[in-house]
Amino acid sequence: MTGEEKRRHERVRLQRPVRLSTADGSGREYTAQLRDLSVGGMGVVCDRELPVGCPVRCRFRIPYGNETREVTLKGRVRHCRVQSSGLYLGIAFTGLSAQASQFLETVVNEIKRRRREDEHGWRPPVLDTPAE
């Protein structure tokens, strides 16, 4: 079974700076680059190797409607792979509330919708409401 087949949530490519901090109480913080995002986790490129199973806190800004929101989520490193751009860390989110899951689902769906529109040059029609 491939990684794609194992995934439960669809991912979107998204590049944003991310601050990772280990949840071991050391206060260590690392700069990473978000590469992809889903409701279940994220992929980041980092210059530091973090051990598989390491609990982390992920802080980043994310597009939401016409604004950008800062998000802080807890996760756990699932894998670490060497790539040409650095170390790719797969992080699974942990302890997400229903509200946080719904927020991420909304964000992922909005990113997919906007990309479809950009690819096809199509925008949904604006419906005029009749004047009263």
C-alpha positions in Angstrom: 0.0 0.0 0.0 1.5 3.4 -1.0 1.5 6.5 1.2 -1.2 8.0 -0.9 -3.4 5.0 -0.3 -2.8 5.1 3.4 -3.8 8.7 3.8 -7.2 9.4 5.2 -7.3 13.1 4.3 -6.6 14.8 1.0 -3.6 17.1 1.1 -3.1 20.5 -0.6 0.3 22.0 -1.4 0.8 25.2 0.6 4.1 27.0 1.3 4.3 29.0 4.5 6.9 29.5 7.2 6.3 27.3 10.3 7.6 27.5 13.8 8.1 24.1 15.3 8.7 23.7 19.0 9.3 20.5 20.8 6.8 19.7 23.5 9.4 18.3 25.8 9.7 21.5 27.9 13.1 22.4 26.5 11.7 25.5 24.8 13.6 24.6 21.6 12.1 26.2 18.5 12.9 25.5 14.9 12.1 27.3 11.6 10.5 25.1 8.9 8.7 25.5 5.6 5.2 24.1 5.2 4.9 22.0 2.1 1.5 20.4 2.3 -1.5 20.4 4.7 -4.5 18.2 5.4 -7.0 17.8 8.2 -4.8 15.1 9.6 -1.4 16.6 9.4 1.2 18.5 7.5 4.5 18.0 5.7 7.3 20.4 6.5 10.9 20.9 5.4 13.3 21.6 8.3 17.0 21.8 8.7 16.9 19.8 11.9 16.0 16.2 12.3 13.4 15.5 14.9 13.0 11.9 16.1 9.9 9.9 15.0 7.3 10.1 17.8 8.6 13.5 19.0 5.6 15.7 20.1 5.7 19.1 18.5 3.7 22.3 18.5 3.3 23.8 15.0 2.6 27.6 14.6 1.9 29.1 11.2 -0.3 31.6 9.4 -3.0 30.2 7.1 -5.3 31.8 4.5 -8.9 31.9 5.6 -11.4 33.8 3.5 -10.1 37.3 2.9 -7.8 37.2 5.9 -4.9 35.3 7.4 -5.1 33.6 10.7 -2.4 32.3 13.0 -2.8 28.7 13.9 -1.1 26.6 16.6 -1.6 22.9 16.5 -0.1 20.0 18.4 1.3 17.0 16.5 3.7 14.2 16.5 6.5 13.4 14.0 5.5 10.4 12.0 8.5 10.2 9.7 11.7 12.0 8.6 13.1 11.7 5.1 16.1 13.3 3.5 15.2 15.4 0.4 17.2 17.7 -1.8 15.5 20.7 -0.1 16.3 19.5 3.4 14.7 17.1 5.9 11.0 16.4 5.2 9.0 15.8 8.3 5.6 14.2 8.2 3.6 15.5 11.2 0.3 14.0 12.3 -1.9 16.4 14.3 -3.0 15.2 17.7 -5.8 16.2 20.0 -7.7 18.2 17.4 -11.0 19.5 18.6 -14.0 19.1 16.3 -13.8 22.9 15.7 -10.2 22.7 14.7 -10.8 19.8 12.4 -13.7 21.7 10.8 -11.6 24.8 10.4 -8.8 22.8 8.6 -11.3 21.1 6.4 -12.8 24.5 5.4 -9.3 25.8 4.7 -8.3 22.8 2.6 -11.5 22.9 0.6 -11.2 26.6 0.0 -7.6 26.2 -1.3 -8.7 23.4 -3.6 -11.7 25.5 -4.9 -9.5 28.5 -5.6 -6.9 26.4 -7.4 -9.6 24.9 -9.6 -10.9 28.3 -10.5 -7.4 29.6 -11.3 -6.7 26.5 -13.5 -9.8 26.9 -15.5 -10.2 30.7 -15.4 -13.7 30.2 -14.2 -15.3 32.1 -11.4 -18.8 31.3 -10.0 -21.4 33.8 -11.3 -22.4 36.6 -9.0 -26.2 36.5 -8.6 -27.9 39.9 -8.4 -30.6 40.0 -5.8 -33.8 41.7 -7.0 -34.3 45.2 -5.7 -37.3 45.5 -3.5 
